[in-house]
């Protein structure tokens, strides 16, 4: 049986990771996440995004990806759960020990891996 990479949310209450799955695909390692905004009442700005960093089994940095964290909340439910997917080309589950997810309210110029060091 193949070991699943650990998926860790470092979100400081701004986002909740409800569930996650990883799978090997023809395009690389795919991480699918179901996330919900955290209990903080502020609406995320248009520049909000998620950074996902892949670390190897030995802890080495393997890659980083950013994805837009979604638009403004609906008037009904500002904490509606949303699914996000990130693909890491050329990575497979057996090479990855941990996937770290972080929420950022503002855009940054650094590459995702640089921003998370």
Secondary structure, DSSP 8 states (H G I E B T S, - for coil): -----EEEE--TTSEEEEEEEEEEETTEEEEEEEEEE-S--S---TT-EEEEEEEETTS-EEEEEEEE------SS-TT--EEEEEEETT--GGGEEEEEEEEESS--SS-HHHHT-
